Amino acid sequence: MSTYRKGRIAEKKVVNRLKELGFSNISRTRGSRGPYDIRARTPGGNKIYIQVKSGTASMGRSAVKKLQEVARKRGGAAAYVHYNGRRKMRWKWLGNWG
């Protein structure tokens, strides 16, 4: 299985978890070109932009800055989720501008 496919599966797992937590307006980006993979609204109505990584992948400094910039411009929060494939998700909050 390709790393791209594994990443898309990880994104779907994160989307399912967000639904369980009561998030709404959840949408995934097409492909993996932008600074975030998922955007959603928290149960409190705040916007959140999420980058998902799986396996041994990680976010570089420039990717973190781009994600934070998008969240800042759009008045939302930025988060990074690492999914290791064993139903474990490690969340890291990168800032809130909402």
N, C-alpha and C positions, 0 to 999 in steps of 0.2 A: 504494500500500500504506500502511496506517495506521501510525502510530508504535507503537501497541500491538502490532500484528502483527510489526513489525520487532524490537521488544523481545523478544517470545516466541521468535522465530527465534534471536536472540542468546543467549538463555538455553539453548536446545537445543544450540547450538554449544559453549557452556561445559560443559554436562553431558557431551557427547561427549568433550571434552578431559579432564575429570575422570576419566572411565572409562578413557581411554588411560593416565592417570597412576596408575591403580590405586586410586582412591577407591571406596568402597562405600556402600551404603545411601543412594544419591543420590535425592532427591525434590525436585520443584518445587512451589511453592505454586500454588494456583488463583488466577488473576487477578493483580492487582498491588497488593494492599491492605496487605500486611504490611511489616515492616522488612527482610525478606530475600526473595530469590526462590528460592534453592536451599539445601538443607541436605544435608550429606554427612559421611562419616567418612573421615579421611585413611588412607593405608596403615598408619600407626602406631596407628590406632584413635581418634584425637581427633576431636571434633565441630567442624564449621566451618559458619558461616552466611555466605552470599554474596549480595550485591546486585549485579545486572548492569545496566549502562547501555550504550546503543548510540547511535551517531551523535553528536550534539552534546550529549546529555543529561549531566548531572553530578549528584552528590550534594550536597545542602546540609548545613550543620552539624547541623541538627536530625535529619536522616535518619541521619547518621553516628552521632550520640549514641544514637538509638533502636536501631540495629543493634548498637552496642557494648554497650548495656544488655542486650539479649536474649542475646548471647554470654556476657556476664558472669554473668547469672542462671542460664544453662544449662550453665555450665562448658565453654565452647568458644571458638573463635577467630572473629573477624569479618574479612571481606575484601570488597573492592570490585573488580569487574572491568569494564573498559571495552572493549567490542568495537566496532571501527570498520568491520566489514563486509569487510575484506580479509584475513581469517584472522589478524588481529593482535589479541591480547588483552593488555591492560595491567593487571596485578594490583597492588593496593595493600592491604597488610595493615594492619588497624586495631586489632589487639590480640589477645592470647591469654590466656584465663583458665582453660584446661584443665589 
